[in-house]
Amino acid sequence: MPTIFVLNVEEFHPLIAHARAQAGVTVTPGPRGYTRISADSELRFNRKALGFKPAVWYGALTGGLVGRVAEFSRDELRIVGEAA
């Protein structure tokens, strides 16, 4: 199950809100100061849709993740589960 941990600061609130609106994505409290975002298949985010400037975008994974980064380009982030 791909999971990311997002720091609970104002800059990352659009990422958390977007995740809450996605079918198949679960948003729950994570370790202190973080939100856990997970999905059954994959997590997918678009920088421009979130309104993130590049510096915030590239900091999106600083809280850590479970799974594998399948794509992390200037505009797309895709996290998938680890292969068995």
Sequence and secondary structure as in RCSB ss.txt:
>XXXX:A:sequence
MPTIFVLNVEEFHPLIAHARAQAGVTVTPGPRGYTRISADSELRFNRKALGFKPAVWYGALTGGLVGRVAEFSRD
ELRIVGEAA
>XXXX:A:secstr
  EEEEE SGGGHHHHHHHHTSTTEEEEE STTEEEEEESSEEEEEHHHHT  HHHHHTTTTT EESEEEEE SS
EEEEE    
